[in-house]
Amino acid sequence: MVYSTDPDYKFDAEQDAQEETPAAHEQKLYVSLDRKRRKGKAVTLVEGFRGSSDELKALGKELKVKCGAGGAVKDGEIIIQGDFRERVTGLLKEKGYSVKQKGG
C-alpha cells in the first residue's frame, strides 16, 4: 500500500512476520560444481535452502570458514570458490541437512 484516502484505514504490518526456517532434516540441499559465467574458474554451489536470509548468510559464512575459501551468498545460493563438493556435503550432513550432489 502506497497511499490511501480513507482516514480510518489501518495498515496491517505483515513485515513483522519473519520467514519460518524449517529444521535442517526437513530441508534438501543440492551441491554442485559450476564453471559457467565464471571465466573457467570452478565454484561450489549450494542450492535449495529455505529460510531467512540471515540464516543463509550464517550458513554460508560457516562453510567458507571450514573450507578456507572465499565466496558469497547471492540469490538464495551459497557460492564457495573452488571445488569443495565433498567437504561441503560432509559438513552439511553433519549439521543434519539432507544433501544431494548434482552434476558430474
Backbone as CSV, one residue per row, in Angstrom:
resi,resn,N_x,N_y,N_z,CA_x,CA_y,CA_z,C_x,C_y,C_z
1,MET,0.857,-1.171,0.000,0.000,0.000,0.000,0.897,1.226,0.000
2,VAL,0.671,2.082,-0.956,1.455,3.302,-1.057,0.710,4.479,-0.469
3,TYR,-0.611,4.568,-0.786,-1.365,5.724,-0.341,-2.834,5.344,-0.226
4,SER,-3.514,5.840,0.799,-4.943,5.605,0.971,-5.613,6.920,1.345
5,THR,-6.766,7.165,0.730,-7.516,8.384,1.038,-8.479,8.174,2.196
6,ASP,-8.641,6.940,2.654,-9.537,6.627,3.756,-8.867,6.986,5.079
7,PRO,-9.438,7.959,5.838,-8.792,8.368,7.090,-8.869,7.293,8.177
8,ASP,-9.787,6.327,8.064,-9.935,5.282,9.067,-9.161,4.013,8.715
9,TYR,-8.409,4.041,7.642,-7.693,2.847,7.201,-6.554,2.527,8.167
10,LYS,-6.472,1.267,8.567,-5.398,0.789,9.447,-4.519,-0.158,8.644
11,PHE,-3.262,0.188,8.535,-2.323,-0.625,7.789,-1.912,-1.827,8.628
12,ASP,-2.096,-3.027,8.083,-1.681,-4.253,8.774,-0.224,-4.534,8.429
13,ALA,0.618,-4.425,9.412,2.054,-4.623,9.182,2.367,-6.113,9.190
14,GLU,2.487,-6.690,8.003,2.869,-8.089,7.887,4.384,-8.232,7.834
15,GLN,5.095,-7.140,7.890,6.546,-7.176,7.838,7.129,-7.768,9.115
16,ASP,6.364,-7.771,10.196,6.851,-8.315,11.455,6.978,-9.831,11.400
17,ALA,6.220,-10.465,10.515,6.240,-11.924,10.410,7.504,-12.362,9.670
18,GLN,8.412,-12.990,10.401,9.657,-13.493,9.811,9.382,-14.817,9.108
19,GLU,10.166,-15.066,8.059,10.033,-16.332,7.350,10.523,-17.441,8.264
20,GLU,9.692,-18.440,8.447,9.992,-19.555,9.324,10.980,-20.488,8.624
21,THR,12.114,-20.765,9.262,13.118,-21.651,8.685,12.841,-23.075,9.133
22,PRO,12.627,-23.983,8.183,12.400,-25.385,8.549,13.643,-25.979,9.213
23,ALA,13.448,-27.029,9.974,14.576,-27.706,10.615,15.509,-28.271,9.550
24,ALA,16.752,-28.506,9.934,17.761,-28.967,8.977,17.357,-30.274,8.305
25,HIS,16.796,-31.204,9.065,16.452,-32.500,8.477,15.268,-32.422,7.520
26,GLU,14.536,-31.316,7.539,13.397,-31.132,6.637,13.788,-30.451,5.331
27,GLN,15.044,-30.045,5.203,15.487,-29.337,4.009,16.352,-30.250,3.147
28,LYS,16.207,-30.093,1.842,17.019,-30.858,0.904,17.881,-29.864,0.136
29,LEU,19.194,-29.968,0.329,20.125,-29.070,-0.316,20.839,-29.794,-1.448
30,TYR,21.181,-29.051,-2.492,21.877,-29.593,-3.648,23.243,-28.929,-3.752
31,VAL,24.283,-29.757,-3.884,25.658,-29.270,-4.017,26.134,-29.603,-5.419
32,SER,26.687,-28.613,-6.113,27.164,-28.845,-7.478,28.400,-27.998,-7.749
33,LEU,29.079,-28.344,-8.842,30.248,-27.605,-9.297,29.823,-26.798,-10.509
34,ASP,30.210,-25.532,-10.559,29.804,-24.667,-11.659,31.014,-23.927,-12.209
35,ARG,31.087,-23.855,-13.541,32.147,-23.087,-14.195,31.574,-22.059,-15.163
36,LYS,30.283,-22.084,-15.354,29.645,-21.169,-16.298,29.675,-19.738,-15.766
37,ARG,29.852,-18.781,-16.662,29.854,-17.353,-16.333,30.904,-17.000,-15.292
38,ARG,31.965,-17.812,-15.173,32.981,-17.550,-14.158,34.389,-17.623,-14.747
39,LYS,34.482,-17.422,-16.056,35.768,-17.416,-16.767,36.556,-18.693,-16.528
40,GLY,35.879,-19.827,-16.449,36.542,-21.117,-16.296,36.915,-21.485,-14.874
41,LYS,36.723,-20.590,-13.934,37.045,-20.882,-12.534,35.933,-21.731,-11.924
42,ALA,36.312,-22.738,-11.167,35.336,-23.632,-10.552,34.843,-23.054,-9.229
43,VAL,33.543,-23.150,-9.003,32.947,-22.778,-7.721,31.981,-23.875,-7.293
44,THR,31.839,-24.028,-5.998,30.890,-24.983,-5.437,29.617,-24.222,-5.099
45,LEU,28.480,-24.715,-5.605,27.185,-24.079,-5.355,26.368,-24.923,-4.384
46,VAL,25.726,-24.270,-3.439,24.779,-24.921,-2.543,23.435,-24.258,-2.787
47,GLU,22.460,-25.052,-3.256,21.141,-24.526,-3.607,20.059,-25.233,-2.800
48,GLY,18.897,-24.614,-2.721,17.730,-25.244,-2.118,17.456,-24.857,-0.677
49,PHE,18.207,-23.931,-0.102,17.978,-23.534,1.286,16.685,-22.749,1.378
50,ARG,15.840,-23.123,2.335,14.603,-22.389,2.599,14.713,-21.788,3.990
51,GLY,14.464,-20.497,4.072,14.521,-19.849,5.372,14.940,-18.394,5.232
52,SER,15.276,-17.806,6.356,15.611,-16.391,6.362,16.980,-16.158,5.729
53,SER,17.154,-14.972,5.190,18.419,-14.636,4.540,19.557,-14.550,5.564
54,ASP,19.240,-14.176,6.806,20.274,-14.111,7.834,20.837,-15.497,8.139
55,GLU,19.962,-16.496,8.198,20.423,-17.856,8.467,21.200,-18.416,7.281
56,LEU,20.793,-18.047,6.069,21.525,-18.465,4.879,22.927,-17.861,4.877
57,LYS,23.025,-16.575,5.240,24.332,-15.918,5.300,25.211,-16.560,6.370
58,ALA,24.628,-16.915,7.507,25.396,-17.551,8.577,25.910,-18.924,8.134
59,LEU,25.068,-19.687,7.455,25.485,-20.997,6.950,26.584,-20.830,5.907
60,GLY,26.430,-19.852,5.024,27.447,-19.579,4.019,28.782,-19.207,4.644
61,LYS,28.746,-18.376,5.665,29.980,-17.965,6.335,30.649,-19.157,7.006
62,GLU,29.863,-20.001,7.645,30.417,-21.182,8.303,31.086,-22.121,7.289
63,LEU,30.437,-22.334,6.152,31.012,-23.208,5.126,32.292,-22.619,4.549
64,LYS,32.308,-21.316,4.316,33.509,-20.670,3.779,34.674,-20.790,4.753
65,VAL,34.404,-20.606,6.033,35.457,-20.701,7.038,35.997,-22.125,7.117
66,LYS,35.105,-23.112,7.141,35.537,-24.506,7.264,36.275,-24.988,6.021
67,CYS,35.974,-24.398,4.859,36.677,-24.772,3.629,37.932,-23.928,3.426
68,GLY,38.057,-22.854,4.143,39.216,-21.977,3.992,39.239,-21.292,2.639
69,ALA,38.059,-20.904,2.169,37.950,-20.299,0.836,37.031,-19.093,0.895
70,GLY,37.103,-18.296,-0.153,36.213,-17.149,-0.274,34.897,-17.585,-0.886
71,GLY,34.002,-16.648,-1.019,32.719,-16.960,-1.616,31.721,-15.854,-1.358
72,ALA,30.462,-16.184,-1.625,29.396,-15.201,-1.468,28.066,-15.921,-1.263
73,VAL,27.074,-15.144,-0.853,25.699,-15.629,-0.771,24.877,-14.710,-1.654
74,LYS,24.378,-15.253,-2.783,23.605,-14.459,-3.734,22.407,-15.242,-4.213
75,ASP,21.302,-14.572,-4.385,20.100,-15.147,-4.996,19.706,-16.476,-4.363
76,GLY,19.832,-16.602,-3.064,19.430,-17.824,-2.378,20.412,-18.972,-2.547
77,GLU,21.617,-18.704,-3.048,22.641,-19.727,-3.245,23.880,-19.362,-2.444
78,ILE,24.596,-20.387,-2.005,25.891,-20.185,-1.375,26.934,-20.542,-2.426
79,ILE,27.858,-19.626,-2.673,28.904,-19.827,-3.667,30.240,-19.869,-2.925
80,ILE,30.977,-20.977,-3.093,32.280,-21.122,-2.462,33.315,-21.300,-3.562
81,GLN,34.355,-20.501,-3.524,35.371,-20.545,-4.573,36.181,-21.829,-4.473
82,GLY,36.225,-22.590,-5.574,36.982,-23.828,-5.616,36.077,-25.043,-5.607
83,ASP,36.676,-26.213,-5.791,35.927,-27.471,-5.820,35.960,-28.096,-4.431
84,PHE,34.933,-27.825,-3.633,34.824,-28.346,-2.273,33.554,-29.171,-2.116
85,ARG,33.117,-29.851,-3.170,31.854,-30.592,-3.119,31.833,-31.626,-2.006
86,GLU,32.877,-32.426,-1.906,32.903,-33.496,-0.894,32.912,-32.919,0.519
87,ARG,33.723,-31.919,0.752,33.824,-31.325,2.087,32.518,-30.650,2.479
88,VAL,31.923,-29.884,1.551,30.663,-29.184,1.843,29.551,-30.195,2.108
89,THR,29.505,-31.259,1.298,28.489,-32.294,1.501,28.629,-32.907,2.888
90,GLY,29.848,-33.221,3.294,30.084,-33.795,4.622,29.698,-32.845,5.740
91,LEU,30.064,-31.577,5.600,29.739,-30.588,6.635,28.229,-30.410,6.776
92,LEU,27.518,-30.364,5.641,26.065,-30.182,5.699,25.377,-31.404,6.295
93,LYS,25.884,-32.592,5.984,25.298,-33.812,6.567,25.515,-33.858,8.066
94,GLU,26.687,-33.380,8.532,26.950,-33.311,9.975,25.953,-32.393,10.676
95,LYS,25.536,-31.330,9.988,24.578,-30.383,10.565,23.146,-30.890,10.484
96,GLY,22.927,-32.044,9.807,21.604,-32.649,9.759,20.822,-32.405,8.490
97,TYR,21.405,-31.748,7.497,20.705,-31.473,6.253,20.686,-32.716,5.368
98,SER,19.656,-32.856,4.566,19.600,-33.876,3.539,20.286,-33.289,2.310
99,VAL,21.386,-33.918,1.876,22.223,-33.338,0.816,22.318,-34.293,-0.350
100,LYS,22.236,-33.718,-1.546,22.394,-34.496,-2.759,23.310,-33.718,-3.699
101,GLN,24.251,-34.448,-4.345,25.143,-33.799,-5.296,24.529,-33.826,-6.682
102,LYS,24.656,-32.704,-7.383,24.155,-32.589,-8.760,25.336,-32.544,-9.700
103,GLY,25.124,-32.988,-10.911,26.152,-32.879,-11.943,27.175,-33.974,-11.841
104,GLY,28.247,-33.831,-12.650,29.288,-34.855,-12.737,30.235,-34.762,-11.646
